[in-house]
Amino acid sequence: MKILSEISDTLYLMFRRPKRAQYAALCYRVRENGGSPDILLLTSRDTGRWVIPKGWPMGARPGYEVAAQEALEEAGVIGEAERQPVGCFGYDKAMAEGMKMPCEVQVHALKVTEYAEEYKEKGKRRIEWVSAGEAEMRVQEPGLKKLIHDFAQRRS
């Protein structure tokens, strides 16, 4: 009977847990010939899927600062993140225990101006600059696909 109670409590937490906030940077660079910007993608450390730099809140720091910090730590890129988000998307973060945590990610555009030679996660992820269309095809989250598409249309 105790096992059933524990399973019930776990299921309750899984389905009643509010979405956790994260902040992300949509890192981009403008092409010399104009057109849609290039988008920076990197692989996640656990599954190897294509993502953008993102992370958990950092105390009282505003979301755009967190996004810029994550871009530096995960991809070694530096730029000024826009204060206003370009949008949000949701996804389920896989946790170590096999549970999934629903997350809502606030995304801030970051025009890359510099590259760091050394950064926290150097060598732990694959990093590539791709066209917006290629970025849309590579990312899995439908909300992120749409966000990239809409961003590229506005910046073209």
Kinemage of the C-alpha trace (Angstrom):
@kinemage 1
@onewidth
@group {chain A} dominant
@subgroup {mainchain}
@vectorlist {calphas} color= white
{ca met a 1} P 0.000 0.000 0.000
{ca lys a 2} L 2.885 2.386 0.770
{ca ile a 3} L 4.279 1.937 -2.749
{ca leu a 4} L 0.937 2.921 -4.292
{ca ser a 5} L 0.850 6.016 -2.106
{ca glu a 6} L 4.375 6.993 -3.200
{ca ile a 7} L 3.503 6.447 -6.866
{ca ser a 8} L 0.365 8.529 -6.435
{ca asp a 9} L 2.333 11.350 -4.780
{ca thr a 10} L 4.951 11.277 -7.558
{ca leu a 11} L 2.319 11.387 -10.299
{ca tyr a 12} L 0.572 14.256 -8.544
{ca leu a 13} L 3.811 16.240 -8.441
{ca met a 14} L 4.577 15.471 -12.086
{ca phe a 15} L 1.244 16.714 -13.354
{ca arg a 16} L 0.577 19.546 -10.883
{ca arg a 17} L 4.042 21.100 -10.892
{ca pro a 18} L 4.009 24.596 -12.390
{ca lys a 19} L 6.203 25.352 -15.372
{ca arg a 20} L 9.732 26.361 -14.423
{ca ala a 21} L 11.179 29.517 -15.964
{ca gln a 22} L 14.323 29.504 -18.079
{ca tyr a 23} L 16.032 32.187 -20.150
{ca ala a 24} L 17.656 31.704 -23.541
{ca ala a 25} L 19.688 33.601 -26.089
{ca leu a 26} L 18.813 33.479 -29.774
{ca cys a 27} L 22.331 34.265 -30.959
{ca tyr a 28} L 22.571 35.663 -34.460
{ca arg a 29} L 24.906 37.389 -36.873
{ca val a 30} L 24.005 39.505 -39.877
{ca arg a 31} L 25.200 38.305 -43.273
{ca glu a 32} L 27.292 40.734 -45.309
{ca asn a 33} L 25.001 40.304 -48.321
{ca gly a 34} L 21.851 40.933 -46.272
{ca gly a 35} L 18.946 38.551 -46.059
{ca ser a 36} L 18.070 36.393 -43.083
{ca pro a 37} L 20.556 36.305 -40.212
{ca asp a 38} L 22.616 33.226 -39.358
{ca ile a 39} L 21.570 31.497 -36.139
{ca leu a 40} L 23.924 29.860 -33.651
{ca leu a 41} L 22.912 26.362 -32.561
{ca leu a 42} L 24.635 24.050 -30.150
{ca thr a 43} L 24.070 20.504 -29.009
{ca ser a 44} L 22.682 19.681 -25.615
{ca arg a 45} L 25.119 17.907 -23.321
{ca asp a 46} L 22.804 15.006 -22.535
{ca thr a 47} L 20.937 14.057 -25.731
{ca gly a 48} L 22.950 15.828 -28.428
{ca arg a 49} L 19.858 17.508 -29.888
{ca trp a 50} L 20.194 21.005 -31.391
{ca val a 51} L 19.265 23.823 -28.992
{ca ile a 52} L 20.019 27.458 -28.197
{ca pro a 53} L 21.895 28.557 -25.050
{ca lys a 54} L 19.523 28.579 -22.081
{ca gly a 55} L 19.524 28.228 -18.341
{ca trp a 56} L 17.830 28.748 -15.008
{ca pro a 57} L 17.266 32.143 -13.349
{ca met a 58} L 20.312 33.623 -11.582
{ca gly a 59} L 19.083 35.337 -8.445
{ca ala a 60} L 17.636 38.760 -9.163
{ca arg a 61} L 19.394 39.169 -12.544
{ca pro a 62} L 17.007 40.106 -15.361
{ca gly a 63} L 16.275 37.516 -18.044
{ca tyr a 64} L 18.258 39.237 -20.780
{ca glu a 65} L 21.400 39.196 -18.598
{ca val a 66} L 20.922 35.512 -17.818
{ca ala a 67} L 20.540 34.816 -21.553
{ca ala a 68} L 23.803 36.643 -22.336
{ca gln a 69} L 25.620 34.771 -19.553
{ca glu a 70} L 24.363 31.409 -20.849
{ca ala a 71} L 25.509 32.298 -24.385
{ca leu a 72} L 28.993 33.006 -23.046
{ca glu a 73} L 29.194 29.905 -20.831
{ca glu a 74} L 27.724 27.427 -23.319
{ca ala a 75} L 28.872 28.763 -26.695
{ca gly a 76} L 31.646 31.261 -26.000
{ca val a 77} L 29.850 34.132 -27.728
{ca ile a 78} L 29.566 37.705 -26.520
{ca gly a 79} L 27.053 40.361 -27.461
{ca glu a 80} L 24.338 42.506 -26.004
{ca ala a 81} L 21.060 40.712 -25.414
{ca glu a 82} L 17.921 42.684 -26.147
{ca arg a 83} L 15.981 43.610 -23.010
{ca gln a 84} L 12.620 42.710 -24.523
{ca pro a 85} L 12.146 39.011 -25.304
{ca val a 86} L 11.503 37.980 -28.911
{ca gly a 87} L 9.152 35.294 -27.635
{ca cys a 88} L 8.734 32.214 -25.481
{ca phe a 89} L 8.462 28.494 -26.024
{ca gly a 90} L 7.730 25.522 -23.833
{ca tyr a 91} L 9.375 22.129 -23.578
{ca asp a 92} L 9.693 19.246 -21.146
{ca lys a 93} L 13.153 19.007 -19.572
{ca ala a 94} L 14.220 15.428 -18.931
{ca met a 95} L 15.453 15.076 -15.366
{ca ala a 96} L 17.950 12.545 -14.012
{ca glu a 97} L 15.237 10.491 -12.308
{ca gly a 98} L 13.453 9.959 -15.636
{ca met a 99} L 10.789 12.525 -14.827
{ca lys a 100} L 10.075 15.447 -17.128
{ca met a 101} L 9.738 18.994 -15.895
{ca pro a 102} L 7.671 21.450 -17.944
{ca cys a 103} L 9.645 24.617 -18.685
{ca glu a 104} L 8.710 27.958 -20.200
{ca val a 105} L 11.689 29.591 -21.908
{ca gln a 106} L 11.847 33.359 -22.413
{ca val a 107} L 14.084 34.072 -25.424
{ca his a 108} L 16.187 37.193 -25.934
{ca ala a 109} L 17.895 38.027 -29.228
{ca leu a 110} L 21.657 38.469 -28.922
{ca lys a 111} L 23.682 39.930 -31.790
{ca val a 112} L 27.105 38.295 -31.520
{ca thr a 113} L 29.976 40.775 -31.606
{ca glu a 114} L 32.864 38.798 -30.079
{ca tyr a 115} L 34.079 35.284 -29.353
{ca ala a 116} L 35.722 34.123 -26.133
{ca glu a 117} L 38.828 31.974 -26.462
{ca glu a 118} L 38.054 30.189 -23.201
{ca tyr a 119} L 34.628 29.545 -21.717
{ca lys a 120} L 33.002 27.220 -19.209
{ca glu a 121} L 31.630 24.512 -21.532
{ca lys a 122} L 34.274 24.643 -24.268
{ca gly a 123} L 34.608 21.221 -25.903
{ca lys a 124} L 31.426 19.852 -24.291
{ca arg a 125} L 29.074 20.818 -27.116
{ca arg a 126} L 29.086 21.038 -30.873
{ca ile a 127} L 28.470 24.610 -32.090
{ca glu a 128} L 27.430 25.634 -35.607
{ca trp a 129} L 26.267 28.759 -37.402
{ca val a 130} L 23.401 27.884 -39.748
{ca ser a 131} L 20.776 29.653 -41.808
{ca ala a 132} L 17.458 30.344 -40.116
{ca gly a 133} L 15.820 27.713 -42.337
{ca glu a 134} L 18.404 25.117 -41.317
{ca ala a 135} L 17.981 26.078 -37.663
{ca glu a 136} L 14.217 25.544 -37.956
{ca met a 137} L 14.808 22.055 -39.337
{ca arg a 138} L 17.341 21.084 -36.665
{ca val a 139} L 15.564 22.114 -33.472
{ca gln a 140} L 12.883 19.784 -32.159
{ca glu a 141} L 10.650 22.046 -30.089
{ca pro a 142} L 7.762 23.342 -32.251
{ca gly a 143} L 7.607 26.636 -30.359
{ca leu a 144} L 11.315 27.255 -30.925
{ca lys a 145} L 10.961 26.436 -34.642
{ca lys a 146} L 8.241 29.081 -34.958
{ca leu a 147} L 10.197 31.605 -32.917
{ca ile a 148} L 13.259 31.208 -35.181
{ca his a 149} L 11.088 31.499 -38.294
{ca asp a 150} L 9.328 34.646 -37.067
{ca phe a 151} L 12.608 36.209 -35.899
{ca ala a 152} L 14.272 35.637 -39.283
{ca gln a 153} L 11.269 37.101 -41.132
{ca arg a 154} L 11.396 40.275 -39.025
{ca arg a 155} L 15.169 40.661 -39.458
{ca ser a 156} L 15.318 40.027 -43.224
